[in-house]
Amino acid sequence: MAIGGIGVIITIVLIAFYLFYVVLPMFKPAHIEQLASYSLPGNSEKETLFYAMEEQHEIGLRITAEGSALFFETGSGKTIKQQNLAGVENVTITAFSAGDPTQGLLALGTDDGRVLLAQHRYQVSYPDDVRLITPYIEFPLGKAPLVVGGENAAITLLSAQWDGEQATIAVASANTQPKL
């Protein structure tokens, strides 16, 4: 009976030490350290609308006001891939919105009342047992922008979501009522 009681007490003490070990970091101050430093990927004169990073933190994404998507290595800043978003050439992007981060949805509103929905995606493959992450842009509703703001009505406010089957887009422009 004494051995069983001592065993229970030792077990409880070990559990208490484990819990203390797990909880202790919560009481330490937070800290940040710089892992890399490099110039802005792509043309640094272009305005940046959005930054994102894939889940492995190896590839970053920069969306510019000219409708360009630049994928870059987060460790060095080296551009991996640059892709112009279809349908926003020769127009001005007047509104931008990022949807649910898990869906990677991006919505770009233009000065002629159109909205382009794009998703940033990352395909993971293992050629020769080495992880390779390939970034790409997908257009869930097609490459042609949707006219939602009215003819030649610049979109000023924009919000969008995509659940894999349907999209919800809310827009407002200076000349028209908000539309859903």
C-alpha positions as a Python dict, from the first residue, in 0.01 Angstrom:
ca = {
    (1, 'M'): (0, 0, 0),
    (2, 'A'): (286, 242, 71),
    (3, 'I'): (447, 178, -269),
    (4, 'G'): (118, 245, -451),
    (5, 'G'): (63, 570, -258),
    (6, 'I'): (418, 688, -321),
    (7, 'G'): (378, 602, -693),
    (8, 'V'): (61, 815, -714),
    (9, 'I'): (234, 1108, -540),
    (10, 'I'): (536, 1082, -775),
    (11, 'T'): (303, 1072, -1076),
    (12, 'I'): (115, 1381, -958),
    (13, 'V'): (443, 1566, -896),
    (14, 'L'): (570, 1473, -1244),
    (15, 'I'): (243, 1595, -1400),
    (16, 'A'): (275, 1922, -1205),
    (17, 'F'): (634, 1969, -1332),
    (18, 'Y'): (521, 1897, -1689),
    (19, 'L'): (236, 2149, -1663),
    (20, 'F'): (475, 2408, -1518),
    (21, 'Y'): (718, 2341, -1807),
    (22, 'V'): (438, 2388, -2065),
    (23, 'V'): (290, 2701, -1905),
    (24, 'L'): (618, 2877, -1818),
    (25, 'P'): (681, 3021, -2172),
    (26, 'M'): (353, 3215, -2151),
    (27, 'F'): (506, 3431, -1878),
    (28, 'K'): (821, 3516, -2075),
    (29, 'P'): (826, 3837, -2284),
    (30, 'A'): (769, 3808, -2658),
    (31, 'H'): (1058, 3870, -2895),
    (32, 'I'): (1111, 3916, -3266),
    (33, 'E'): (1424, 3854, -3465),
    (34, 'Q'): (1498, 3949, -3823),
    (35, 'L'): (1560, 3645, -4041),
    (36, 'A'): (1627, 3817, -4374),
    (37, 'S'): (1657, 4160, -4529),
    (38, 'Y'): (1629, 4242, -4899),
    (39, 'S'): (1490, 4503, -5133),
    (40, 'L'): (1125, 4489, -5236),
    (41, 'P'): (1069, 4207, -5489),
    (42, 'G'): (984, 4334, -5837),
    (43, 'N'): (966, 4702, -5923),
    (44, 'S'): (982, 4891, -5594),
    (45, 'E'): (818, 5197, -5753),
    (46, 'K'): (487, 5013, -5796),
    (47, 'E'): (238, 5044, -5509),
    (48, 'T'): (179, 4724, -5314),
    (49, 'L'): (-182, 4621, -5251),
    (50, 'F'): (-128, 4291, -5075),
    (51, 'Y'): (129, 4054, -4929),
    (52, 'A'): (78, 3687, -4848),
    (53, 'M'): (287, 3383, -4763),
    (54, 'E'): (220, 3015, -4818),
    (55, 'E'): (194, 2782, -4519),
    (56, 'Q'): (558, 2664, -4528),
    (57, 'H'): (678, 3028, -4516),
    (58, 'E'): (908, 2969, -4814),
    (59, 'I'): (722, 3163, -5085),
    (60, 'G'): (572, 3509, -5057),
    (61, 'L'): (327, 3689, -5283),
    (62, 'R'): (310, 4058, -5367),
    (63, 'I'): (16, 4207, -5559),
    (64, 'T'): (83, 4549, -5712),
    (65, 'A'): (-156, 4830, -5806),
    (66, 'E'): (-83, 4758, -6174),
    (67, 'G'): (-236, 4410, -6142),
    (68, 'S'): (85, 4212, -6124),
    (69, 'A'): (137, 3908, -5899),
    (70, 'L'): (497, 3848, -5793),
    (71, 'F'): (590, 3525, -5617),
    (72, 'F'): (925, 3543, -5437),
    (73, 'E'): (1147, 3341, -5203),
    (74, 'T'): (1097, 3471, -4849),
    (75, 'G'): (1456, 3394, -4749),
    (76, 'S'): (1626, 3591, -5026),
    (77, 'G'): (1362, 3806, -5199),
    (78, 'K'): (1444, 3645, -5535),
    (79, 'T'): (1147, 3658, -5775),
    (80, 'I'): (1027, 3308, -5861),
    (81, 'K'): (739, 3393, -6091),
    (82, 'Q'): (566, 3707, -6213),
    (83, 'Q'): (218, 3694, -6359),
    (84, 'N'): (-6, 3973, -6483),
    (85, 'L'): (-364, 3930, -6372),
    (86, 'A'): (-584, 3890, -6680),
    (87, 'G'): (-850, 4150, -6746),
    (88, 'V'): (-697, 4439, -6554),
    (89, 'E'): (-458, 4559, -6822),
    (90, 'N'): (-510, 4920, -6939),
    (91, 'V'): (-739, 5001, -6644),
    (92, 'T'): (-678, 5145, -6300),
    (93, 'I'): (-734, 4929, -5994),
    (94, 'T'): (-945, 5144, -5762),
    (95, 'A'): (-1039, 4889, -5493),
    (96, 'F'): (-886, 4574, -5349),
    (97, 'S'): (-1006, 4313, -5104),
    (98, 'A'): (-866, 3989, -4970),
    (99, 'G'): (-1117, 3722, -4874),
    (100, 'D'): (-1075, 3434, -4632),
    (101, 'P'): (-699, 3359, -4606),
    (102, 'T'): (-762, 2984, -4625),
    (103, 'Q'): (-922, 3030, -4968),
    (104, 'G'): (-654, 3272, -5094),
    (105, 'L'): (-917, 3486, -5266),
    (106, 'L'): (-824, 3829, -5401),
    (107, 'A'): (-1074, 4074, -5550),
    (108, 'L'): (-964, 4368, -5765),
    (109, 'G'): (-1210, 4644, -5857),
    (110, 'T'): (-1141, 4868, -6154),
    (111, 'D'): (-1224, 5220, -6266),
    (112, 'D'): (-1466, 5086, -6529),
    (113, 'G'): (-1693, 4901, -6282),
    (114, 'R'): (-1551, 4550, -6316),
    (115, 'V'): (-1427, 4301, -6055),
    (116, 'L'): (-1169, 4029, -6108),
    (117, 'L'): (-1154, 3738, -5864),
    (118, 'A'): (-825, 3552, -5837),
    (119, 'Q'): (-686, 3293, -5596),
    (120, 'H'): (-323, 3238, -5507),
    (121, 'R'): (-246, 2868, -5489),
    (122, 'Y'): (58, 2652, -5416),
    (123, 'Q'): (110, 2303, -5554),
    (124, 'V'): (343, 2082, -5352),
    (125, 'S'): (528, 1797, -5524),
    (126, 'Y'): (825, 1577, -5432),
    (127, 'P'): (1048, 1515, -5735),
    (128, 'D'): (1353, 1309, -5629),
    (129, 'D'): (1225, 1318, -5267),
    (130, 'V'): (1275, 1695, -5244),
    (131, 'R'): (979, 1923, -5165),
    (132, 'L'): (898, 2161, -5450),
    (133, 'I'): (635, 2433, -5403),
    (134, 'T'): (498, 2573, -5729),
    (135, 'P'): (294, 2893, -5697),
    (136, 'Y'): (21, 2989, -5941),
    (137, 'I'): (-283, 3214, -5980),
    (138, 'E'): (-625, 3063, -6044),
    (139, 'F'): (-939, 3245, -6159),
    (140, 'P'): (-1245, 3080, -5997),
    (141, 'L'): (-1500, 3266, -6213),
    (142, 'G'): (-1289, 3285, -6528),
    (143, 'K'): (-1025, 3528, -6650),
    (144, 'A'): (-1278, 3785, -6768),
    (145, 'P'): (-1368, 4041, -6500),
    (146, 'L'): (-1734, 4068, -6400),
    (147, 'V'): (-1925, 4393, -6455),
    (148, 'V'): (-2081, 4462, -6117),
    (149, 'G'): (-2036, 4833, -6045),
    (150, 'G'): (-2227, 4971, -6339),
    (151, 'E'): (-2091, 5086, -6672),
    (152, 'N'): (-1788, 5314, -6626),
    (153, 'A'): (-1853, 5355, -6252),
    (154, 'A'): (-1525, 5326, -6064),
    (155, 'I'): (-1551, 5083, -5775),
    (156, 'T'): (-1450, 5250, -5449),
    (157, 'L'): (-1530, 4980, -5192),
    (158, 'L'): (-1511, 4607, -5244),
    (159, 'S'): (-1551, 4286, -5047),
    (160, 'A'): (-1563, 3929, -5175),
    (161, 'Q'): (-1578, 3571, -5051),
    (162, 'W'): (-1561, 3238, -5231),
    (163, 'D'): (-1655, 2900, -5084),
    (164, 'G'): (-1547, 2682, -5375),
    (165, 'E'): (-1893, 2679, -5535),
    (166, 'Q'): (-2030, 3031, -5522),
    (167, 'A'): (-1902, 3383, -5478),
    (168, 'T'): (-2042, 3678, -5287),
    (169, 'I'): (-1927, 4019, -5403),
    (170, 'A'): (-2026, 4350, -5247),
    (171, 'V'): (-1928, 4672, -5424),
    (172, 'A'): (-1988, 5043, -5394),
    (173, 'S'): (-1904, 5317, -5637),
    (174, 'A'): (-1932, 5694, -5627),
    (175, 'N'): (-2231, 5707, -5867),
    (176, 'T'): (-2438, 5406, -5758),
    (177, 'Q'): (-2587, 5242, -5453),
    (178, 'P'): (-2395, 4954, -5291),
    (179, 'K'): (-2459, 4624, -5472),
    (180, 'L'): (-2437, 4267, -5352),
}
